[in-house]
Amino acid sequence: MVSLKVNGTTHNLDIDEETPLLWAIRDNIGLTGTKFGCGIAQCGACTVFVDGQAQRSCVTPVSAVAGSEITTIEGLAGKEAEAVQAAWTSRDVPQCGYCQSGQVMSAIALLKENKKPTDRDIDLAMNGNICRCATYVRIRAAIHDAARALEI
Amino acid sequence: MRTALLSAAAGVGLCIAGTALTLAQSASQSQPGGASLRPVGSFSNITNQRDRSVALFNEMGKVLTHPRCMNCHPAADRPRQGDIRKLHEPLVVRGKDGHGAAGLHCSACHGKQNFDPARIPGDGHWALAPASMAWEGKAVAQICEQLKDQNRNGSRDLAALVRHVTTDTLVLWAWHPGRGREPAPGTAAEFGALMQAWADTGAACPAS
């Protein structure tokens, strides 16, 4: 039995302790906003927060996060999340949308650490999130928008 | 300590060959598949102490220049990965403290332990070595001088260096790097013994 606290709710799951967190989130808990992209931490689609830090859930065994606060795209809250959501909506950032929950998680992780990121800062933070529709230009612009909104 | 039998990554379609003793951070054993190190005793026939010290360091050089060590002691800000030492994908950088850029820290992907189903290596403090400890592109003689230089080695004297290579979990990881990576030569214990013998013989460096 593995106990996971996701978005404030504790779930006791009868799963192998080496199960990737992503599978537990999607298949056992039923939160499907977090996506499976590559399964080997190369694309970023599965990004969640573990105790506030961005982490790839596809390569995180549940045994490593028992007792941690896990936050998925469904559980986001706070000023950075609101600013990113508004900027994403305003810019119509997503195209197919598959990678976007991971993109949003990484964007928020960046803005929590760096209130005024440069293009270079954004590129370095977002390099681990691949977008097959190549929405990178809008992603970068939206992060700048969100950073400006957070200044006000 | 436990051994994790990381099998059955069912559904991902990854075929896992054999067992992965990723958590067995034993200094006396090493993940199979690596090259060997000469035991300290085999250097005793070198009667000149300085020559013996140099020979011991050259043997240590097999470890220091191995991809497991060198990949994260890069000359620039970007680490390398794999036995073929390709540039790390995705593009990651040192960041302000060796743990990556804001928003993309090493720990985003590298957990506390290896995760063999995805071939992701891990350790509790996965990081790049500080820039002052960059070894990439250097000869063993240069690495030797750098290793001893307390202005560049984290203010470590010889005893602290030996302690570092025999107790730091990220150093010890080199002998248990997980599936798909060749371990550093020999064992951690053999490497520690070589370094101790090198220190005891005056810590001489090879001529550059």
Interface residues (C-beta under 8 A of the other chain):
Chain A: D16 E18 P20 W23 G39 I40 A41 Q42 T47 Q53 A54 Q55 R56 C58 V59 T60 P61 A64 S106 A107 A109 L110 L111 E113 N114 P117 D121 L124 A125 M126 N127 G128 I130
Chain B: A4 L6 A8 G11 V12 L14 E89 P90 L91 V92 V93 A101 A102 G103 L104 H105 S107 A108 C109 G111 K112 Q113 F115 P117 A118 R119 I120
